[in-house]
Amino acid sequence: MQDIKYQISYSQRRRTVQLAIRNGEVYVRAPATICRHWLSAWLQQKELWVQQTLARITTPPILPWLQRDRILVSGQAVPFRWQLAAKSSVNVDANGLELRLSTKIAAARQDHYARKLVQQHFTKQALLELPVLANELAARLRQTLGPVVVGNWRSRWGHCKQNGELGFNWRLMQVPLWVRRYVVIHELAHLQHMNHSPAFWQLVQQHCPQYREAKAWLKQHQAELLN
């Protein structure tokens, strides 16, 4: 069996230990005050499960941005093209997504900036559209909505805080609208149930009957999007 390389991070705010596997990497999130000996022993207990899970993973390698020829936009895989130009920009139209990279960017940094520009494009779109969608769905759920923020996270699609703040991943602009609506409803339901109890899922299903299909879509495409 291969040695397991854990990516461990500690947080003052976390109260529990989380073990997750994403894109062939094993991530551990733990409270900052946790006993390191206890954590080591706990991970040893999980080793067989981690090895079995890693063995089942068949996710293809993620291509560098500038080697891709397709990109998801609102759930549709559209052509992705790029070229050098005097000024960097992103344009999405019926022909797909075209990325222009400034000739001032060093070749070694082009892929980094390509990802950055795509993120900026979808983040700007998300800041315009997601608050509108959240307000619309909050009215249906009869929930009082707090601030709506957009973030860049590799392990979650959204969050809900006690003060009513909802946060959403900019990558939601790449998923189909019906899946995007599920994520918003999911977080709005947390305003009433800050857990994943049966009552929580009943509320989600009431307003999103296709929530299981939406969860499956996100799971199927998470390796492609959350990278």
C-alpha positions in Angstrom: 0.0 0.0 0.0 1.2 3.5 -0.8 2.0 6.0 1.9 -0.7 8.5 2.4 0.2 12.2 2.2 -2.2 14.3 4.3 -2.8 18.0 3.7 -3.5 19.1 7.3 -4.8 22.5 8.2 -5.8 23.8 11.6 -8.4 26.4 12.5 -9.2 28.3 15.7 -12.9 28.3 14.6 -13.2 24.5 13.9 -14.6 22.2 16.6 -14.5 18.9 14.7 -12.1 16.9 12.5 -13.0 16.6 8.8 -11.4 14.1 6.4 -12.0 14.6 2.7 -10.5 13.3 -0.6 -10.6 15.6 -3.6 -8.8 15.1 -6.9 -6.7 12.3 -5.4 -5.5 14.5 -2.5 -6.4 13.8 1.1 -7.3 16.8 3.2 -7.7 17.0 7.0 -9.2 20.0 8.8 -8.9 20.0 12.5 -9.3 22.4 15.5 -6.1 24.3 16.4 -6.2 22.9 20.0 -6.5 19.3 19.0 -4.1 16.8 20.5 -1.6 15.8 17.8 -1.1 12.3 19.1 -4.9 11.8 19.1 -5.1 13.0 15.5 -2.3 10.7 14.4 -4.1 7.7 16.0 -7.4 8.8 14.5 -5.9 9.0 11.0 -4.3 5.5 11.4 -7.8 4.2 12.1 -9.0 5.8 8.8 -6.1 4.6 6.8 -7.8 1.6 5.2 -10.8 3.6 4.2 -8.6 6.3 2.6 -6.6 3.6 0.7 -9.8 2.0 -0.6 -11.3 5.3 -1.6 -8.1 6.4 -3.4 -8.0 3.1 -5.2 -11.5 3.7 -6.6 -10.7 7.2 -7.9 -10.6 7.3 -11.7 -10.6 11.1 -12.1 -8.6 12.1 -15.2 -5.8 14.6 -14.6 -6.8 18.2 -14.7 -5.4 20.0 -17.7 -3.6 23.3 -17.4 -5.9 26.1 -18.4 -4.2 26.9 -21.6 -4.4 23.3 -22.7 -8.1 23.1 -22.4 -10.5 23.4 -25.4 -13.8 23.4 -23.5 -15.2 25.2 -20.4 -18.4 25.0 -18.5 -20.7 28.0 -18.8 -24.1 27.7 -17.1 -23.8 23.9 -17.3 -22.9 23.8 -21.0 -19.4 22.7 -22.2 -18.6 25.5 -24.7 -15.4 26.1 -26.8 -12.5 27.7 -24.9 -10.1 29.7 -26.9 -7.2 32.0 -26.0 -4.8 34.3 -27.8 -2.2 37.0 -26.9 -3.3 40.6 -27.2 -2.4 44.1 -26.1 -4.8 43.9 -23.2 -6.2 41.0 -21.1 -9.9 40.4 -21.4 -12.6 37.7 -21.3 -15.6 37.5 -23.7 -18.4 35.0 -23.6 -20.8 34.7 -26.6 -22.6 32.1 -28.8 -19.2 30.9 -30.0 -17.9 30.1 -26.5 -15.4 31.8 -24.1 -12.5 33.7 -25.6 -9.6 34.7 -23.4 -7.1 37.3 -24.4 -3.9 37.5 -22.4 -1.7 40.5 -22.4 1.7 40.1 -24.1 3.2 41.7 -21.0 2.5 38.5 -19.0 5.5 36.1 -18.9 5.0 32.8 -20.5 5.6 31.0 -17.2 2.7 32.9 -15.6 0.2 32.7 -18.5 -1.7 29.7 -17.1 -1.9 31.4 -13.7 -3.3 34.5 -15.2 -5.7 32.6 -17.4 -7.3 31.1 -14.4 -7.3 34.4 -12.6 -9.1 36.2 -15.4 -11.7 33.5 -15.8 -12.3 33.7 -12.0 -12.7 37.5 -12.2 -15.2 37.2 -15.0 -17.4 34.7 -13.3 -17.1 36.5 -9.9 -18.3 39.7 -11.4 -21.2 37.9 -13.0 -22.0 36.1 -9.7 -22.0 39.4 -7.7 -24.7 40.6 -10.1 -26.9 37.6 -10.4 -26.6 35.6 -7.1 -28.0 38.3 -4.8 -31.0 38.6 -7.1 -31.6 34.9 -7.1 -31.1 34.6 -3.3 -33.6 37.4 -2.7 -36.2 35.8 -5.0 -35.8 32.4 -3.3 -35.7 33.9 0.2 -39.1 35.3 -0.4 -40.4 31.9 -1.3 -38.9 30.3 1.8 -40.1 33.3 3.9 -36.6 33.8 5.2 -34.9 37.1 6.1 -31.8 37.4 4.0 -28.6 39.0 5.2 -25.6 40.0 3.1 -24.7 37.8 0.1 -21.0 37.4 -0.6 -19.1 35.6 -3.3 -15.9 33.6 -2.6 -13.3 31.3 -4.0 -13.3 28.0 -2.1 -12.0 24.6 -3.2 -14.1 22.5 -0.8 -17.6 24.0 -0.7 -20.3 25.6 -2.9 -21.7 28.0 -0.3 -22.1 28.8 3.4 -24.7 30.2 5.8 -23.8 32.2 8.9 -25.9 32.8 12.1 -26.2 36.5 11.1 -28.0 35.6 7.9 -25.0 36.0 5.6 -25.0 33.7 2.7 -21.8 32.9 0.7 -21.6 31.4 -2.7 -18.7 30.0 -4.8 -18.0 31.9 -8.0 -18.0 28.6 -9.9 -21.7 28.4 -9.5 -21.9 30.5 -12.6 -20.5 27.5 -14.5 -23.3 25.1 -13.3 -26.8 24.9 -14.7 -29.4 27.3 -13.3 -31.4 24.5 -11.7 -28.3 23.3 -9.9 -27.5 26.9 -8.8 -31.0 27.3 -7.5 -30.5 24.1 -5.4 -27.3 25.5 -3.8 -29.1 28.8 -2.9 -32.1 26.9 -1.5 -29.7 24.7 0.5 -28.1 27.6 2.2 -31.4 29.4 2.7 -32.7 26.3 4.5 -29.9 26.6 6.9 -31.3 29.9 8.1 -34.1 27.8 9.6 -32.1 24.6 10.3 -28.4 25.0 11.0 -27.8 21.3 10.5 -28.6 18.5 8.0 -31.5 17.0 9.9 -34.5 15.3 8.3 -36.4 18.6 8.8 -33.7 20.4 6.9 -33.8 18.1 3.9 -37.6 18.1 3.9 -37.5 21.9 3.6 -35.0 21.6 0.8 -37.1 19.1 -1.1 -40.2 21.2 -0.7 -38.6 24.0 -2.6 -36.3 21.9 -4.8 -37.8 18.5 -5.7 -34.7 17.7 -7.9 -32.2 18.3 -5.1 -30.8 14.7 -5.3 -30.1 15.2 -9.0 -28.5 18.5 -8.3 -26.2 17.0 -5.7 -25.3 14.3 -8.1 -24.5 16.8 -10.8 -22.2 18.7 -8.5 -20.4 15.6 -7.4 -19.9 14.5 -11.0 -18.3 17.8 -12.0 -16.6 18.8 -8.8 -13.1 17.6 -10.0 -13.4 19.7 -13.1 -14.7 22.8 -11.3 -13.1 22.8 -7.9 -9.5 23.0 -9.1 
